[in-house]
Amino acid sequence: MEEMKKGLEGVVALDTKISFIDGIQGILKYRGINIEDLADLSYDAVSYLLINGKIPDETELSEYSQELKKNRRINGKQIEVLKEFDFGIEALDGLRTAISCTAHFDNENNHHTPDANKNKSIRLVAKFPTIVAALHRSGHGEPIIEPDSELSHAANFLFMLKGKIPTKLETEAMEKDLILSAEHELNPSTFSLRIAASTLSDMYSAIICGLCTLKGPLHGGARKGVMDMLDEVGSQENARDYIVQKLERKEKIMGFGHRVYKTYDPRAMIYKDVARRLAIEKADCSWFDMAEEIEHILYHEFIELRGKPIYPNVDFYSAVVYKYLEIPAELATSIFAMGRVSGWIAHCMEQYSDNRVIRPRAHSV
Ligand code: CMC
């Protein structure tokens, strides 16, 4: 029998053209393009790139954005079904149920042609923000806000969530958040989705697998964990005691460490810059300063304890950005999914295009 690698660490499970990570140098590319260059594009352009394999030209981008805008609305009956449930603090449970519901309202749900998959991909990318905002507002007894086709993907989401047009920097922050969350090679949710796709299950089912796996606190759920932690720490002065005590209890600090990156996560670097700029615009550096203090403390504590530092991952400064955007913590994982859906779709299509069922073995012990 082959050697068993716990957590599949270092195991290469498939070839992909969608993204590339160098965890030692801290490099991330989508379709061969560095994340630092992509972060300045629109989410629509990056979504198109991931799903279609090339940066869209002006006409392609305009057509893609129009298609997304046309498909933003969700079925009224679907909203009535969703109002039956109380999703409490786990907004992702609502999103998961809502995507299941969306599948039932999609005539092409069980059509597997490339054209049907392309149509479904547009509906999925377009409807995720509408669903997240609608679920949140109806769960809080607030009227649901219709999508505004004058606004970009990111600005429209913030508008549907809060009922006011975001500032230029808030829009940029949300746009970057969705881009930075959009894809990350064979992370747990994408792997689980590719397993579902490899059985030739439909795209909605595969995306729901991704959502279920993203939920966990060691994956996408860490972003909410960081937001909760920032609330618990409360001030820069409390950071040291809080972190040291957590480490003494051998508890994980959310938003730090990574299976692949052994250096600074390049996405965390971009989020940190956005968080700093938001802090300045809002004339409130308290969240940013507290977060930076936590980063410094952990860096040095890890060198002391283990002889090597630990770095923030994608979930750390993204949580600080959400604090400045006044996004409730319970929405953090769902918003992560709103960005990630484009990467998930790209992986689904890549799996369908050259499929072999994914079926590893286990040692019997
Ligand atoms: N806080 C405290 N200790 C940590 C942390 C942390 N955030 N991360 C790793 N360690 C310790 C860990 O306890 C382990 O110690 P020991 O060798 O004594 O058992 C050692 O470092 C190696 O860590 P590991 O958990 O074996 O590493 P892994 O590759 O299995 O897990 C990880 C990676 C991201 C799950 C882990 O670093 C972690 O749990 N981080 C906190 C949760 C988090 O932020 N998750 C988001 C991941 S990035 C976004 C994504 O892909 O979704």
Residues whose N, C-alpha, C, O or C-beta is under 5 A from the ligand:
A	BS01	CMC	N187 P217 L218 H219 G220 A222 E251 K252 I253 M254 G255 F256 G257 H258 R259 N313 V314 D315
